Amino acid sequence: MTEANARPVIAVLGAGKIGEALLSGLLHGGRQADELLFTERSASRCAQLTDTYGIDAVDVPTAAKTADVLVVAVKPQDIDPLLDDLAASVSADTLIVSLCAGLPTALFERRLPAGVPVVRVMPNTPMLVGEAMSAISPGKHASSAHLATVEELLSVVGKVVRVPESQQDAVTALSGSGPAYFFFLVEAMIDAGILLGLPRAVAEKLIIQSAVGAAAMLAETGEHPVTLREAVTSPAGTTIMAIRELERHGVRAALLAAIEAARDRSRELGAAHDAD
């Protein structure tokens, strides 16, 4: 562990796309490579990341004994063997940051030594371009200082909001899975452009920039989406005819149902481990 006045050593357990994005963001945010570690099962993947970022790959027990903050970025189905490794080597003054969808802080608290602070995080894939939306929640032993540490850590790859853990399944469904809904909509709109006779490359450019511009208007104007939509919707114009068709085909209701289904699946993931 680092000395009290030094910056904490951070280890990312599971350097897949999200884990790599976090490591890259931390480096760009001013962390030094010797303040970071990572674990990864694939030897070739370890070599690739070390060559790219200059960060040492270690095994889980070494990470647990060396780092002050352990960021758990494995898939939920891989959590059990990882917790077995951590239980034998982690100490109660190590902060655990879980990026595992659906897994409650109580699971970590039950499987790890007493008093280990855990913060649950739901990020999303725009972390890969520094535009993540991450929601964080404290476990039983996590303090405001622990939350501040996690906020600082994640702010280099996007925005962070604090929520009660009871809301994390809803966050998972809304923003965790949210980018996929936008990609699905953009895909459909590009197909529509092709159907109307536009070349694919032109349709892609039109829709992607429209999406970027619309998101910027939402973020920068502070206007309600209804207000911005109405500004585009002229009486008896083209947009209102399109909106009528979207409503007729139940697009709004389908989105509500889809997000509820994602919320329910997140709950199932947590319940499956609670039953262990």
N, C-alpha and C positions, 0 to 999 in steps of 0.2 A: 504494500500500500504506500501511497505517497505521503510526504510530510504534510502537516496541517496547513502550512502556508502555500504549498505548491498546488498547481492545478491538478484536478483528479485525472487519473489514468482511466481511459474508457476502453472497454473491450466489447466488440460486437460479436455475439454468438450466432453464427449463421450469416455468411456474407453472400447472400443471393442478391437480387436486384435492389431490394430496399436496403439491405445491409450495406452494400457497396455504395449506394447513393448517400447514405448517412456518413460513411467514412469520407467520401469525396467532399461532401458539404462541410464536414468538420475541418478538413484540411484547408478548404477555401475560406473558411471562417476564421482561420488563424491558429488552429491547433497544429502542433508539431507531430511528425510521424512517430516520434518516440513516446508520445503521450497516448498513442492508440495501439490497440491489438485487435486481432480478429481470429475466429475459429471457422473452419470449413472442412468438411469431410473429404473433399476431392483434392488430392495432392496437386494436380495440374491447375486447379482453380486457385489454390493457395499461392503457387508460384506466379501465376498471372497477376494476382492482386498485389503481391509483394513487389513484383517488377514495376507495376504501374504506379503504385502509391508509396512504396518504400516502407510499408507497415508490416511488422512481423506477424506471421501466423503462428499460433500456439495451440496447445490442446486445452480442453475445457478446464481441467484442474489448475493448470498454470494460469489461465485467464482469471479464474476465481480467486486465486491467491495473490495475484499481482494487481488487478484493477480495483478501482474504487467504485466504478459504475459498470454494471454488466447489462448490456442491451440485448435482450433475447429476441432474435429476429428469425427464428425457425418457424416452419409450418406447424399448425396446431397438432397434427398427427405425429410430429417428431418430438413433442415436448416431454414425454415420459422418460426416455433414456437420458435426455439432457438434465432433467431435474434429479435423476438418480446420481449423475456425476456431480452436480452442484451441491447436493445435500451433504456429500462427503468432504467438500472443500471450501464452501463459501462461509464467510463469517457474518455475524450479525450487524457489522458496520458497513457492509457492502450494499449499495443501492441497486436494486433489480428494476430494470425498466423493460416491461413486456410489450412487444409489438405484435403479439399473437392474437389474431382475431377470435373473439368469443371466449377467451380464457379469463376467468375472474382472478382477482388478486388473491382470493381465499385459497385457490389451488396452490399457488406458490407458497403462501404462508403455511399451509398444511404440510407441504412436502419439504420445506427448507427449515434450517434452524430457527428457533424461537426468536422473534424480534426483528427479523430481516425486513427492512422497508421495501415495499413494492409499489411501483407506479404503473398503472395500466395505460397504454397508449393505443389509439386507433389512428394511424397515419393513412395516407393514400399515395398512389403511384406518381402523382406529379412531384413527389420528392425527387424523382429522377432529374427534374429540370429546375429544382429549387423553389417549387411552388406548391408544396404539400399543404394540406389542411390536417392538423393533428389535434385530437382531443385527448386530454390527460385526466386521470382520476387517481386519487391516493388510496392505497390500501390501509389496513388498520394501523400500521406502524410508520407510515410515511408522513413526514412533517411538511410545513410550508416551505422550509428550506429545501427539502427534497424536491418538491414541486418546482421551485424556482430553478434548481439545477437542471431539471428535465426541460423546462421552458427554454433556458439558455441553450441547451444542447440542440433542441429541435428548431429553434428560431433561425438557425443557419440554413435550413432547407425548406422554410415556409412559415406559415402562421400557426399559432397554437392557441387553443381555448381550453379552459378548465370546465369539466362537467362532473356531476355525481356519477359514481360507477353504475348506478341503476339506469343511466341513460346511454351507456356505452353500446348496447345492442342496437339502439336506434341510430347512434352515430355511425356504427359499422354499416348499417343498411343505407344511410343517407350519403355520407361523404366517403366512407371507406370504399364502398362499391360504386359511389357516384360517378367517377370518371368513366366507368364502363357504360353507364346510361347515356352519357354525352357522346361517347364514341359510337354507340349504337345509332343514336339519332343522326349524327353526322354521316355515318355510313349510308343510312337510308336516304338522306337528302342528296348525297352524291349520286346515288342510284337514280333518284328522281331527275337530277340534272341530265344524266345520260339518257334516260327515257325521253326527255324533252328535246334531245338532239345535240346536247353539248358534249364536246370531247371530255374524257375523264379528267385529264390534267386541268382543264379549265374549271370543271365542276368542283374539283378538290380545292383549287385556289379560292374560288368564290365562297365556298362554304366554310373552309377553315378560317379564312380571314374574317368572315362574318361572325363566326363563333368567338374569335379572339376579340373583335371589336365590341360585341355584345357583352362579353364578360367584363371588359374594361369599363364600359358604361355603367354596368351594375356596381362595380367596385368603386368607381371614382365619383359618380354623381350622387350616390346615396339614395337615389330614387327607388320607389317600390317597383318591382317588375311589371305590375299591372299598369302603372303610369307610363313606363317605357314602351310597353306593348301597345297601349292605346295611342301613343304618339305616332306609331307606324300604321295604325289602322284607320284609314279614311272611310267615311260613309260610302257604302256601295262600291268599295274599291277591291283590289285584288287580295289584300291581306285578310279582310274580314271573310271573304269567300273561303280562303284557306283555313282560317280559324274555325269556321262553321263545320268544315269537313273533319277537322281534328276532333271537335266535340262530338260530331255525329258518330265517329268511329270509336269513341270512348277512350281517347288517348290519355286524358287526365285520370280517369278511373283506372286504366291499366297501369299507369305509373304508381298510383297509390297502392294498388294491389301488389305490384312488383316489389316496392320498398318494404311493405309489410312482410312479404315472403322472405326477403333478405334478413329482416329483423328476427323473424321466427327461426331461421337457420342459425343465426348467431347465438340465439338462446339455446338451441339444441346442442351446439358445440360445447358451450359452457356446462350444460346439464350433463352431458356425457362424461365429462371429467369430474364433475361433482359427485357422480354416482360411484366413482372408483373407491 
